[in-house]
Amino acid sequence: MKRILITNDDGFESKGLLALLEALKPLGNVTVVAPTVEKSACGHSLTLTRPLRFIELDDDFFKLDDGTPTDCIFLSLNKLFNDSHRPDLVISGINKGANMGEDITYSGTAAAAMEAVLQGIPAIAVSQVCHDQCQNIDDFGYELAQESIALLVKRIFEDRFPLPERKFLNINIPPIAKDECKGFKITRAGNRIYGNDAEVHRNPRGLEHYWIGLPRLDWRENKGYITDFEAVHQGYVSITPIHLDMTSHDDIQILEQWL
């Protein structure tokens, strides 16, 4: 049986994680290691200033006390696996909300996949796009995400992971019913239009504190290719290959001339 390690950034009790576990159980031996609490938008962060603790909740199901998704992958490979017994695949999700465009750099969901490929293990990040601050996710559930990820994992195990080292698949599921999906689209990461929304509040003693808001999911149109935003908007499952080399190769010659 193939070995699959799964995590997320919404916490060990999230419906998306449990839906992912349900979809993958028929396909291999699944180990779950997830944060104790929600760690959305934590990026690719490791915990270096305090100790962390695995808490076993069930067979092959652990929560990592106050750890990040990156911690979950990093420590799982050290404690639960070894060089001769490693996962064949890491899957992070199913995230509640989109991870498209530059949001990938914020995403704890994507960061777990990043950590896996840094450690030499193929990885997928999967997110369920939703509207209205994700309040309507129960209207369509995770069935499309479950079916999509199961299909792709079967393809990987029957053939191979389609990307070379240090690259992972970033998958975004449109917020529609399963029978409304038009299929898969291979996409580029788009360009999101960002706002700067923050609300100020005061506690009973008059001290100010702030809540960072949730901006609308707007994006720039791109000509000549389809982006993750556009594919999801059109009713497709978006599959974007992501690599960790952040060098702007096209600008190296420009900088050399500038210097």
N, C-alpha and C positions, 0 to 999 in steps of 0.2 A: 504493500500500500504506500502511496505517496504521502509525504508529510507536509502539512500546511500549517503555517503560523499566522494567526490573525490578531489584529489590534485595531484601535480606533483613537479618536480624540474626543469622543462624546462621553466616555466613561463606560464602565463594565456593564451597566444596567441598560444601556441604550437599546432601543428597538432595532435600530439598524445593525448593530453588532450581532444581536440574536438572530436577525433575519439572515445575515451572512453565514453564521454558523449553521443554521438550518439548511441553507443551500449547498454548503460544502461538505457536510457530513457524509453524503453518499460517495464522495469523490476521493476521500483519503482520510488519514488520521489527522484530526484538527486539534491544535493547541491554541488556546485563547489566553493572551496576556494583554490586559487593558488597564488604563488609568483608573484610579479610584473615583476621581471626579472629572468633570468636563475640563478639557485642556484645549479648547478651540483657539485657533490663531496663535498657538505657542511657537510655531515655526519649528526649525530643526534644533531644538534646545535640549541639552543634556543637563541633568541635575548634578552639580559639583559641590554644593555647599551644605548638604545634609545627607544622611544615609537613607537608603530605600529598602523596602521590605516586600517580598512576595507574600501574598495571602491566598492560599488555595481554597477555592470555594466549591469545587467539584473536580472530578477526574479531568485532568488536562485543561482546567479553567482557573485562571489566576487573575487577581487584581494586584497592581503594583501601587503600593501606598503612596499617593501624591506624586507619582512619577509622570513623565511626559510620554507621548507615543515613541519618541526616539529612545528614551530610557527603556521602554518595554522591549523593543527589538534588541538593543545593545545588550541588556542584561539577560534576556532570554537565551541568546546565543551563547552566553557565558555559563549560565546556571542550568538551563533546562536541556540544552543541546551541547554537542561537542563536535570536533572536527570530523569524526567518523559517523556522526548521527546529526545531520543538519537538515533544516527544512528544505524541501524541494521548491517551495514557493512561499512568499509572504504576501498577504493581502491586508490592506488597511481600509476600514470602512465598516459598514456602509455609512458614510458621513451624512448627517442631516443638514443639507444645504450644499450649494455649489462650491466647487474648487476649480475655477476656470481663469484663464488669463494670468495676470500677475498675482492673483490671490494665491497661486501655488506657493509663493514665497512665504506667505503667512501661515499656510495650512499645516496643522499638526498631522492631518491625515496623509498629505503628500510627504511630509517629513519622515514618517515611519517607512514609507517605500524608499525614500532616499537612503535612509540608514541601511536598509536591507541590501540595496545594490552596492553600497560602499563596502559591505561585508561579503560581497560576491554571491548574493542570493537573488534570483529573479523576483520582481515585485510588481504589484498592482495597487494603485489607489483608486477607490471607487466612491463616488458621491452621488447622492440623490438631490437633484435640483428641486427647489420648491419655491412657491410664491408666498406673499403675505407673511413674511418672517417665519415661514415654515409652519404656519398654523393649519394649513390645508393638507398636510402630508398624509393624514389618515384617510383622505378622500380617495387616494390612489394607492397608498401603501408602498411596499417594497417588492411587489411581485415582479415587476419589470426588471428591477435591479438584480433580484435573485436569479431570474431566468438568464439574464445577460451574462452575469459573472460565471454562472455554472457552465454555460455554453463555451465561454472563452477558456475557462480552466480545463475543460475536457479537451479542447483543441490543443492547449499547451501540453497536457500530459500525453496525448496521443501522438503529438509531433514534437514540438520544441517551443521554448520561449522565443518570440520573434526578434528580440533586440539583443545587441551585444552588451558587454559589461558596462556598468555605471549608467544604465538607462532603464527607465521604468515606464509602465503604461499608466496614464492618468485618464480615468473613465468618468464621464458625467452622464447621468441618466435623466432624461426629460421628465417633467412633472405631468405625466399622462398615464392613462390606463394601459395595461399590457397590450391589448388588441389595437391600440391606436398608434403604436410605435411603427415607424417606417423602416427600421433596420439600423445598421451601424454606419458611421461615417468616420473615416480617418481625417483628423483635423490638425490644425496648428493652434497653439495657444493664442488667444486673441488679446486685444488691448482694452482693458476695462476703463471706464470713465469714473474717476473717484471723486467723492465729496469729502467734506471735512465736518462731519456731524458729531457734536458733543454737547451734552446737556449738563448744566450746572444745577446742583441741588445744595441745600444747606441742612445740616443735622440740627437737632434741638438746641445745640449750643452755639449755632450760628456759623460753624466751620463749613467751608465750601468743599464739595467733592463733585466729581465728574463721572458721567456715563458716556462712553464712546458709543455713538449710534450705529445703526445698520443702514448703510447707503443703498440706494436702489441698484439693481443689477443692470446697469447700462454699459454699452460697449461701443467702440468705434467700428464702423463698417470697413471691411477690407476687400479690395478688388483683386481678383486673380486666384484666390484660394479661399477655402472655407475654414472658419475658426470654430473653436469649441462652443462659443456663444451662439453662433449662427446655426450650427447643427442642432443643438438642443432646442433652440427656438423653432426650428422647422420640424421637430418631432423625431429626431434621430438620437441614438446613443452615440456620444462623442468619445472617440479613442484617440488620445494625443500621446505620441512618444516624447518623453522628457529626458534630457540628459543633464548631467551635473556640471559639465564644463561651461562656466559662465563667461568665459573669455569672448569678447567681441572681436572675432577673427577678422571681420571685414574692415576693422578700424586700425589694425596693427600697422599697416603701411602708412596710413594717415598720420599716426603718432610718430612713426619713425621720421617722416618728412618734417613734422612740426618741431621735433627736437633738433 
